[in-house]
Amino acid sequence: MVERVDGNGAGPPGHRPRTLLAMGEDVFRLQFTPPVMERLRQAAHLDDPLVISDFDAPEVRARLADCEVLLTSWGCPPITREVLDAAPQLRAIIHAAGSVRAQVPPEAFDRGLLVTTAAAVNAVPVAEYTLAMILACGKRVPFLARDARTHRSDWSYLDGYRPLTNRGRTVCVLGWSRVGRLIGRMLAPFEIDLLVVDPHADPADVAAAGGRLTSREEAFPRCDVLSLHAPLLPTTRGMIDAAALALLPDGATLINTARGALVDTPALERECRTGRLYAVLDVTEPEPLPDSSVLYSLDNVVITPHVAGSLDSETERMSMAALDELDRYRTGRPPLDPITGATFGVTA
């Protein structure tokens, strides 16, 4: 078993670990801009090939033999036990994106490898999108804008959407995750009642953000907005089912920027078809929805093509966060956002 590093004692001053980038070529071009590459070259020893998206090629196996750090992102192939066996010098897997569940096996923690994620900075645009949608839906902006195409100068349709306000609204955050905690802090300046449902959350932490930790049974019937920020696990798949949706009051809005499979899609279709609930869906199950889904044609539903997370220039922020972790590792400092064996099972 490899001695656990945890960012401590990685090497002498000026240590530049042999580093291999594992991700899609298009992802590399997007995330590793010239300023990022300049900083990476100063921090790491880089060889050829620099970027790989397949661990099976002979030249990649040769690189793995003396690789100390794997710097990964979207498009990284699964890091299997065989890959770990081929990388006896590997000490850290630093992920320049969000979830590591698809890439990193549990064996990585058994071997004492340091695993970090850039999920904290990826949470920022997701929280920004969610806040914008919460406030817009308080005034029914997306739905009024759609109806304006039909009603035009006849503004009498406005009355059918009242109340049109954010003051005094109740928002329920399901999942006190990185994004959920950001949303809690972002809502603080507004006169909005924040309820949090998460069996793993610290009540004091929720209270510090101005919220109150409670149960689904208490929160759902009271909320004007239900915003989903839970990880997709076997225990959370389909958790927003017909029974959960039935708890929501008439006119409530469901916002999902987490994982589409948290929601029972047929149950949501049935509820939204009646017009009782509104929905803002940045993720769906399946994704994308089939052309035949009724959700596309409903005036009370907004669907966006998975745009809440980091895109375009926002992705550079994740690369820089990964390089922060690389700097901390090579200088023997503790990581900022580690994934451990204990947290891996409940992490998105």
C-alpha positions as CSV (number, residue, x, y, z in Angstrom):
1,M,0.0,0.0,0.0
2,V,1.3,3.4,-0.9
3,E,1.9,5.8,2.0
4,R,-0.9,8.4,1.9
5,V,0.4,11.8,0.8
6,D,-2.5,14.2,1.7
7,G,-0.4,17.1,0.2
8,N,2.3,16.8,2.9
9,G,5.9,16.0,2.2
10,A,5.5,15.8,-1.5
11,G,9.0,16.8,-2.4
12,P,11.8,19.3,-1.8
13,P,11.4,23.0,-2.6
14,G,11.0,23.6,-6.3
15,H,9.7,20.0,-6.8
16,R,8.0,19.7,-10.2
17,P,6.2,16.4,-10.3
18,R,6.0,14.4,-13.5
19,T,2.4,15.1,-14.6
20,L,0.2,13.6,-17.3
21,L,-3.0,15.3,-18.5
22,A,-6.0,12.9,-19.1
23,M,-9.0,14.4,-20.8
24,G,-10.6,15.0,-24.1
25,E,-8.6,17.0,-26.7
26,D,-11.4,19.5,-27.0
27,V,-11.6,19.9,-23.3
28,F,-7.9,20.5,-23.1
29,R,-8.1,23.2,-25.8
30,L,-11.0,24.9,-23.9
31,Q,-9.6,24.7,-20.4
32,F,-5.9,25.0,-20.8
33,T,-5.5,28.4,-22.3
34,P,-2.0,30.0,-22.7
35,P,-2.0,31.6,-19.2
36,V,-3.0,28.2,-17.7
37,M,-0.3,26.4,-19.6
38,E,2.4,28.9,-18.6
39,R,1.6,28.3,-15.0
40,L,1.4,24.5,-15.5
41,R,4.9,24.4,-17.1
42,Q,6.3,26.3,-14.1
43,A,4.7,23.8,-11.6
44,A,5.1,20.4,-13.3
45,H,7.5,18.3,-15.3
46,L,5.7,17.6,-18.7
47,D,6.6,15.0,-21.2
48,D,5.3,13.8,-24.6
49,P,2.4,12.9,-25.0
50,L,1.2,15.8,-22.9
51,V,-2.5,15.0,-23.1
52,I,-4.1,11.6,-23.5
53,S,-7.7,10.3,-23.7
54,D,-6.8,6.6,-23.8
55,F,-4.7,4.7,-21.2
56,D,-4.1,1.6,-23.4
57,A,-1.6,3.0,-26.0
58,P,2.0,1.8,-25.4
59,E,3.4,5.4,-25.2
60,V,0.8,6.2,-22.6
61,R,1.8,3.1,-20.5
62,A,5.4,4.3,-20.7
63,R,4.3,7.7,-19.4
64,L,2.3,6.1,-16.6
65,A,5.3,4.2,-15.3
66,D,6.9,7.3,-13.8
67,C,3.8,9.6,-13.5
68,E,3.4,11.2,-10.1
69,V,0.3,13.3,-10.8
70,L,-2.6,12.7,-13.1
71,L,-4.3,16.0,-14.0
72,T,-7.8,15.0,-15.2
73,S,-10.9,16.7,-16.6
74,W,-14.0,15.8,-18.7
75,G,-13.3,13.1,-21.2
76,C,-10.8,11.3,-18.9
77,P,-11.1,7.5,-19.4
78,P,-11.9,5.5,-16.3
79,I,-8.8,5.1,-14.1
80,T,-9.1,1.3,-13.5
81,R,-7.2,-0.9,-11.2
82,E,-5.0,-1.9,-14.2
83,V,-4.2,1.8,-14.8
84,L,-3.2,2.2,-11.2
85,D,-1.0,-0.9,-11.4
86,A,0.7,0.6,-14.4
87,A,1.4,3.8,-12.4
88,P,3.5,2.7,-9.4
89,Q,4.8,6.3,-8.8
90,L,1.3,7.9,-8.9
91,R,0.6,9.9,-5.8
92,A,-2.2,12.3,-6.8
93,I,-5.2,12.6,-9.1
94,I,-6.2,16.3,-9.4
95,H,-9.5,16.8,-11.3
96,A,-10.0,20.0,-13.1
97,A,-13.8,19.6,-13.2
98,G,-16.6,18.5,-10.9
99,S,-17.5,14.9,-10.1
100,V,-14.8,12.3,-10.0
101,R,-17.2,9.3,-9.7
102,A,-16.9,8.3,-13.3
103,Q,-13.1,8.4,-13.4
104,V,-11.7,7.4,-10.0
105,P,-12.2,3.9,-8.6
106,P,-12.4,3.1,-4.8
107,E,-9.0,1.4,-5.1
108,A,-7.4,4.9,-5.4
109,F,-8.3,5.5,-1.8
110,D,-7.2,2.1,-0.7
111,R,-3.8,2.9,-2.2
112,G,-3.6,6.2,-0.3
113,L,-3.7,8.5,-3.3
114,L,-4.6,12.1,-2.9
115,V,-7.7,12.9,-4.9
116,T,-9.0,16.5,-5.4
117,T,-11.8,18.1,-7.3
118,A,-12.6,21.6,-8.7
119,A,-16.2,21.1,-7.9
120,A,-16.2,24.1,-5.5
121,V,-15.5,26.5,-8.4
122,N,-17.8,24.6,-10.8
123,A,-20.5,25.3,-8.2
124,V,-20.3,29.0,-8.7
125,P,-22.0,29.3,-12.2
126,V,-24.5,26.6,-11.1
127,A,-25.4,28.8,-8.1
128,E,-25.5,31.9,-10.2
129,Y,-27.9,30.3,-12.7
130,T,-30.1,29.0,-9.9
131,L,-30.3,32.3,-8.1
132,A,-31.2,34.0,-11.4
133,M,-34.0,31.5,-12.0
134,I,-35.3,31.7,-8.4
135,L,-35.7,35.5,-8.7
136,A,-37.0,35.4,-12.2
137,C,-39.6,32.8,-11.3
138,G,-40.8,34.9,-8.4
139,K,-41.9,37.4,-11.0
140,R,-42.8,34.6,-13.4
141,V,-40.5,36.2,-16.0
142,P,-39.8,33.2,-18.2
143,F,-43.5,32.3,-18.4
144,L,-44.7,35.9,-18.9
145,A,-42.2,36.3,-21.7
146,R,-43.4,33.3,-23.5
147,D,-47.1,34.3,-23.2
148,A,-46.2,37.8,-24.5
149,R,-45.6,36.4,-27.9
150,T,-49.3,35.4,-28.1
151,H,-51.0,38.2,-26.0
152,R,-48.8,41.0,-27.3
153,S,-50.4,44.3,-26.3
154,D,-53.2,42.6,-24.2
155,W,-51.6,42.6,-20.8
156,S,-54.6,41.2,-19.0
157,Y,-53.0,37.8,-19.0
158,L,-50.7,39.1,-16.2
159,D,-53.4,38.6,-13.6
160,G,-53.3,34.8,-14.2
161,Y,-49.8,34.6,-12.8
162,R,-50.1,36.5,-9.5
163,P,-48.6,36.8,-7.0
164,L,-45.6,38.3,-8.8
165,T,-43.1,38.9,-6.0
166,N,-40.0,37.6,-4.3
167,R,-40.6,39.2,-1.0
168,G,-41.8,36.7,1.5
169,R,-41.3,33.7,-0.7
170,T,-40.1,30.4,0.7
171,V,-37.3,28.6,-1.1
172,C,-36.5,25.0,-0.2
173,V,-32.9,23.8,-1.0
174,L,-32.8,20.0,-1.2
175,G,-29.2,19.1,-0.6
176,W,-26.8,21.3,1.4
177,S,-24.0,20.6,-1.1
178,R,-21.4,23.0,-2.4
179,V,-24.1,24.5,-4.7
180,G,-26.7,24.4,-2.0
181,R,-24.5,26.3,0.5
182,L,-23.7,28.9,-2.1
183,I,-27.4,29.4,-2.9
184,G,-28.0,29.8,0.9
185,R,-25.5,32.6,1.1
186,M,-26.7,34.3,-2.1
187,L,-30.3,34.4,-0.9
188,A,-29.3,36.2,2.3
189,P,-29.8,39.8,1.1
190,F,-33.4,39.0,0.0
191,E,-36.5,38.8,2.1
192,I,-36.8,35.1,1.4
193,D,-37.4,32.3,3.9
194,L,-34.8,29.5,3.4
195,L,-35.6,25.9,4.3
196,V,-33.0,23.2,3.9
197,V,-33.7,19.4,3.6
198,D,-30.6,17.3,3.9
199,P,-30.1,14.5,6.5
200,H,-26.3,15.1,6.5
201,A,-26.3,18.9,6.9
202,D,-25.2,20.7,10.1
203,P,-28.1,22.7,11.6
204,A,-25.6,25.3,12.8
205,D,-24.1,25.7,9.3
206,V,-27.6,26.1,7.8
207,A,-28.6,28.6,10.5
208,A,-25.4,30.6,9.8
209,A,-26.6,31.0,6.2
210,G,-30.0,32.3,7.4
211,G,-31.8,29.0,6.8
212,R,-33.5,26.4,8.8
213,L,-32.9,22.6,8.6
214,T,-36.1,20.7,8.4
215,S,-37.8,17.7,6.9
216,R,-39.3,17.1,3.4
217,E,-42.7,16.7,4.9
218,E,-42.6,20.1,6.6
219,A,-40.8,22.0,3.9
220,F,-42.4,20.8,0.6
221,P,-46.0,22.0,1.4
222,R,-44.6,25.4,2.3
223,C,-42.2,26.1,-0.5
224,D,-42.7,28.4,-3.5
225,V,-39.5,27.1,-5.0
226,L,-37.9,23.7,-4.6
227,S,-34.3,23.8,-5.8
228,L,-32.5,20.4,-6.2
229,H,-28.8,20.2,-5.2
230,A,-28.4,16.6,-4.1
231,P,-25.9,14.1,-5.5
232,L,-27.2,11.3,-7.7
233,L,-26.8,8.1,-5.6
234,P,-28.8,4.9,-5.4
235,T,-30.7,6.3,-2.5
236,T,-31.5,9.6,-4.2
237,R,-32.5,8.3,-7.7
238,G,-36.1,9.2,-8.4
239,M,-36.5,10.9,-5.0
240,I,-38.7,13.6,-6.5
241,D,-41.5,11.2,-7.3
242,A,-45.3,11.5,-7.6
243,A,-45.6,11.6,-3.8
244,A,-43.0,14.3,-3.4
245,L,-44.5,16.4,-6.1
246,A,-47.9,16.1,-4.6
247,L,-46.6,17.7,-1.4
248,L,-45.8,20.9,-3.3
249,P,-48.4,23.7,-3.2
250,D,-50.2,24.9,-6.3
251,G,-48.0,27.3,-8.2
252,A,-44.7,26.0,-6.8
253,T,-41.6,25.9,-9.1
254,L,-39.2,23.0,-9.3
255,I,-35.7,24.0,-10.3
256,N,-33.3,21.2,-11.2
257,T,-29.6,22.0,-11.9
258,A,-28.3,18.8,-10.2
259,R,-29.0,15.5,-11.9
260,G,-32.0,14.7,-14.1
261,A,-32.4,11.3,-12.5
262,L,-33.3,12.8,-9.1
263,V,-36.7,13.4,-10.6
264,D,-39.3,10.8,-11.8
265,T,-39.8,12.3,-15.3
266,P,-43.3,10.7,-16.0
267,A,-44.5,12.0,-12.6
268,L,-43.3,15.5,-13.4
269,E,-44.9,15.4,-16.8
270,R,-48.2,14.5,-15.3
271,E,-48.0,17.3,-12.7
272,C,-46.9,20.0,-15.2
273,R,-49.5,18.9,-17.8
274,T,-52.2,19.9,-15.3
275,G,-50.6,23.4,-15.0
276,R,-50.4,23.0,-11.2
277,L,-46.6,23.3,-11.0
278,Y,-43.9,25.2,-12.8
279,A,-40.5,23.7,-13.7
280,V,-37.1,25.0,-14.7
281,L,-35.0,22.1,-15.9
282,D,-31.3,22.4,-16.8
283,V,-30.9,18.6,-16.5
284,T,-33.3,15.9,-17.4
285,E,-33.7,12.1,-17.4
286,P,-33.1,11.1,-20.0
287,E,-30.8,13.9,-21.2
288,P,-31.8,15.2,-23.6
289,L,-35.5,14.4,-23.4
290,P,-37.0,12.6,-26.4
291,D,-38.7,14.8,-29.0
292,S,-42.0,13.4,-27.9
293,S,-41.8,14.7,-24.3
294,V,-44.7,16.8,-23.4
295,L,-42.4,19.0,-21.3
296,Y,-41.2,20.8,-24.4
297,S,-44.6,22.1,-25.3
298,L,-45.9,23.2,-21.9
299,D,-46.0,26.9,-21.2
300,N,-45.2,26.3,-17.5
301,V,-41.9,24.5,-18.2
302,V,-38.5,26.0,-19.1
303,I,-35.8,23.6,-20.4
304,T,-32.2,24.7,-20.9
305,P,-29.5,22.4,-22.4
306,H,-27.4,21.7,-19.4
307,V,-25.8,25.2,-19.3
308,A,-25.7,26.0,-15.6
309,G,-22.3,24.5,-15.0
310,S,-19.0,25.8,-16.1
311,L,-18.8,26.6,-19.8
312,D,-16.4,28.5,-22.1
313,S,-14.4,31.1,-20.1
314,E,-15.8,29.7,-16.8
315,T,-13.9,26.4,-17.4
316,E,-10.5,28.2,-17.0
317,R,-11.5,28.9,-13.4
318,M,-11.5,25.1,-12.8
319,S,-8.1,24.7,-14.4
320,M,-6.7,27.4,-12.1
321,A,-8.3,25.7,-9.1
322,A,-6.6,22.4,-10.2
323,L,-3.3,24.2,-10.4
324,D,-3.8,25.6,-6.9
325,E,-4.2,22.0,-5.7
326,L,-1.1,21.0,-7.7
327,D,0.9,23.8,-6.1
328,R,-0.3,22.8,-2.6
329,Y,0.6,19.1,-3.3
330,R,4.1,19.8,-4.5
331,T,4.9,22.2,-1.7
332,G,3.6,19.9,1.0
333,R,0.5,21.9,2.0
334,P,-2.9,20.3,2.6
335,P,-5.4,20.2,-0.3
336,L,-8.3,22.7,-0.5
337,D,-11.0,20.3,-1.8
338,P,-10.0,16.6,-1.3
339,I,-12.2,13.6,-1.9
340,T,-11.7,10.8,0.6
341,G,-12.9,7.3,0.8
342,A,-15.4,8.4,3.4
343,T,-16.8,11.2,1.3
344,F,-16.6,9.4,-2.1
345,G,-19.9,7.5,-1.5
346,V,-22.0,10.6,-0.8
347,T,-20.3,13.0,-3.3
348,A,-21.9,14.0,-6.6
